[in-house]
Amino acid sequence: MAKTNTGSVYRFYKIDGDKVTRLKRDCPRCGKGVFMAEHKDRLSCGKCGFTEFSKKDSTRAG
């Protein structure tokens, strides 16, 4: 019999009593169940390649 909480899927959810919340964002192209990877400056889907870049708060000094 498998031990509880041994899979990597448990890193994507937070369980508080009876509530389950997702910690990662779902891919808008692939739908629910496909999570986007969080990089330093972007979010990307490993399945379809969809990428969202984060906006920079600081202005560019030229």
N, C-alpha and C positions, 0 to 999 in steps of 0.2 A: 504494500500500500504506500502511496506517495505521501510525503510530508506536506503539510500545508504551507502556502506562501513560498514555494521553491521556484516557481517560474518567473520569467522576466516580465510577464504581463502585469504583475502586481506593482511594478514601478510606475505604471501609467495611471493608476487609480488611487484615490484616498478614501478610506472607509472610516466613517464616523458613526458608530451605532448602526442605524438602519439606512443611513444615507451613503451613496457612492458618488463621488465626484471625479471627473477626469482632470488629470494634471497637465496633459499635453493637448495640443490643438489638433482637431481632425482636419484632414485634407479636404478642401472644398471640391476638388475634382473627383477623388476616389470615393468619398462619402465616409460614413461612420465606420469606425473600426480600423481605419488606416491613419496612423498618427504622423505628425510632421516632426522632423528632427530640429532641435534648437541649437543653432550655431551662434557665434558671437554677433554677427551682423545680419542674420537672415534665418528664416524658417524654410525647410525644404522637405519634400516628400520623396522617400526612397523608391516608391513604387512607380509613380508617373513622372517624377522630375519637376513638379511644380515648385516654384521658389517665390517667396515673399521677402523682400528686403526691408529692414527696419529703417525708419527715418532717423537721420542724425539731428540731434538737438543743437549742436554747436554750428556756428556759421563758418564757412571756409575762408581762411585768411589767404589772400593772394598776394 
